[in-house]
Every structure is written in C-alpha cells, then in structure tokens.
Amino acid sequence: MNKILRIDASPRGDRSHSRRLTEQFIKLWADKNPGTEIIHRDVGKFPPTPVSEEWIAAAFKPAEEQTALMKNQLKESDALLHELINADLVVIGLPLYNFSVPAAFKAWIDQIVRINHSFLFEPEDKQAPYKPLLVDKPTFIIIASGDAGYEPGGPFFSLNHAEPYLRTVLPFIGINNLHFIYVGYDEFGGERLEQSLNAAKQQIQQLVDA
C-alpha cells in the first residue's frame, strides 16, 4: 500500500486532536513503508462545495449528453472521487459535532457518493437495486469528542450518529474495511484527556503494526 488519502475534517489547527492523530498515523505508516505517497485533503479548512440542483441534474445525466456547463459542475466531484479511488488506504480525522459529522465532511460524502461512479442504481433488480462500485480498502476513522463514551459499548454511544452513519454510507459505495479510533475529554482537559490521547495513540500503533 503505497498511496494514502488523508482527510482532515476539523477546522481547528494545532488545537485539533484528530489532526494530530492523523499526523501520527501517517508518520508511523511512512516509517514502516518508505516511499508512501500521501494525498492530503483538508475539508476542515477547505470545505467541498455543497451539492446543488445543477450538480444533481449533471450527475444524473448520461456522460455523453452532458453539456460543458454540466461537466464543470462535476469537476470537483471528479477530483475527489479520483483521490479516493486511487488510494490504497484512507485515514480520516473527524471531530464529533452535535453527535454527528461536521457539515464540511458531509459535503465531501455528498460529492463522492455519485451514481454510475461510486454506485449503480438498477431499479429493475428489486432485490438489490443499489450496487457499490468502489474497491474495498482499509479505512481508519479517528473520532474526537468533547466528552468521552461515544464508542460502541460506551454510555453515550446511542448519541453517536457519526459511526453508524459511516458504517452505512461507506459500505454503500464499497468500502467495508472500517476501523474506528476514539479520543475524548477535549472539553475536560487534564489527565483524562491525556489518558484518552495515549490510548488512541496505542491503538493507532497496534493497527499500523498489524
């Protein structure tokens, strides 16, 4: 695996725990795999364009019937899909905002979940009308939250709408090999935050070693 797509969704800079952990993942992986190419997509600082009516009209138009204006509407989606399709491994740093994913990351999802590019829609197949098109790849998702306990089995997992959403939408396009890493207590700071960060770092190390 020599090409990694790194996606950071936090608008924070140095204060972002998810950014620091994606950086650690990349460094550990690159140390073990010299020559690794990193593609960095920073949706936190440079959010993708939200889907519009014009985008939808273009996406559902057969390629041979698209006008120049329609093709232009889809240029950003084309670029984001190209990055994802060509990556061997994906690392995502994701803050938990109001129990779900940030709007900027949702905009990225909306740009890459695209008919005839990441999934097929075949209405005549009543048993399975939706078919994923992407090749599966290891995807590591680091979720940072102000409190803790949002991981599966935790006291607040029922409030976590990020992991269940990603376990629905990413397999929908063919990405099933998902690994979640949690860091909490950002709003509390102190020893609890440090312990959570250390646990996340250890989990990242174990995943990279494996």
N, C-alpha and C positions, 0 to 999 in steps of 0.2 A: 504494500500500500504506500504509494509514493506521492499521493496528492490528497491534501486535507482541505476541506472547506470549513473555515472558522467563521461562525456567525455570532456577533455580539449584539444583544438587544437592549442593553442598558444605556440610557442617556448619560449616565454618570461617567466620569473619567477615572481618576486614581482612587476614588472612594468606592468604586464598584467591586464587590466581592466576586460576582460572576465573571467579570473581565479578568481579574487576577487568576481565577481558577482555570479559565480557558487558556490563558497565557501559560500557566504551569503545565497544563495537559500538552500543549503544543511543544514546549521545551523538552519535557520528558520523552515525548514521542520522537522528536527530531534527534535527540541524543542517542536513542536506540536505533533510529533509522536515518542515517546520514543521506543527504540529497533529497529529503522530503520537500515537496513544493507546497507552500501554504497560500491558499486564496482567502483573503480576509474580507468578509462582507460585514460592514458595520451599519446595521439597520437602526441602532440606537441613536447614532449621530447623523445618519443619512437615511431617513426612512424611505422605503419604496412608495411609489405613487399609489394611492387608493384606487381600487377598481372603479371605473366609471361606466356609464351607459355605452359610450363609444367603445370602450375596451371590450365589453360583453358582446356587442354587435360584431366586432372584429374577430374575437375568439371563436364565435360560433359560425363564422363564415368559412367555407372551404378555402384553402390557401390559394387555389387558382382563381378564385373570384374576389379576393381581397384587393381593395384599392391601395394606392400608395399611402394614403392617409391611414387606412386600417393597419397596414404593416407597421407604420410609425407608432401607432397606439400600442403595438405589441413588442416593440424593441426592448423595453426594459424587462418584460416577462421572458423574452428570448434569452437575454443575457443571464438572468437569474437561473433559469432552467439549465442553461449550458453549464454554469458553475456547479450546480447540484448533480447533474447527470455525469459530469466528468470527474467528480470527486470520488476517491476510494473510501473515504471516511469523513464523517461530519461531526463537528464539535459545536455545540450551541450553548451560549451563556445567556440565561434568561431570568430576569427578575420576576417575581410574582406580584402582579399589580391587581389589587382588588379581586384576589382569588383566581386570576386567570393570566393570560399572556398580555404583554403590552401591545398597544394598537399598532406600533411600527412593525412588530413581529407578525401580527395578524395580517398586515398588508403584504408582507413577504409571502406568507402562506397563500394568500389570495392570488398572488402573481404566479405562483408555481403549481397550484392545483388548476390545471388547464386541460380542457377537453382535447383529445387527439394528441396531446403532448405528454402528459403525465398520467392520464387515464382515458379509457374508452367508454363511451356510452352506447350500448346496443340494446335499445328498448324491446327488440323482438325476442331477446333472451330474458324471459320472465323470471328465471331462477337466479340469474346473476347478470343484471344489465350493466353493472359497473365493473370494469376490469383495469387493474393497475398496469402501468406501462414501464415504470422505473425498475432498474435492477436494485435489489436489496443491498444495503451497505451498513456497516456498523455506525451507529449514530449515538453520540454521547451528549446528554442534555443536563446541564448544570443549572439548578434552580435555586435562586437566592431569595430569602424572605425575611421580613422584619421580625417575625416571631419564629417559633420552631414547631415541629409536629405535623407538618403538612405532607410528610412522606407516607406511603402506604403503611397502614398499621398505626400511624400516629393519631393523636387525639383530634387533629384538625383536618385529617385527610378528606372528610366529607365536604370541606370548604375549598378544596383544591380542584379547580376546574382546568388547570393547565395540563397536568399529566394525563387525565382521562381524554381530554381533547386531542392531545398529540398522539395518544395511542389509538385514536380513531382516524385522524386525518392523514397521518404519515403512512400507515399501512394501506389506506385507501389508494395511495399512488404507488405503493410497492415497497415502502421502507418499513420493515418489521423488526429489524435487529436494533432495538432501542434499549439504552442503559441510562438510568436517571441517578443523578448525584444531587444531594440536598445540602445546603448550608443555611443556617437560621440564626436568629437572635441579632440581626443587624440593628434593630431599634433598641436593644438592651445593652449591647456592647460588652466590654469587660471579659471576664473569664469564660462566660457561657459562649460568647461569640468566638473566642479563640479556640475553645474545645470543639465547636462545630466546624470551624475552618480546618483545624487539624484532622478531624475525622474525614472531611471531604477530600483533603489532600492525600490522606492514606488510601481512600477508596480510588482516587484517580491513579495513584501509583500502582495499586493492585490491578486495575483494569489495563493500564499500559503494559505491565509486566505479563499479563495474561495474553 
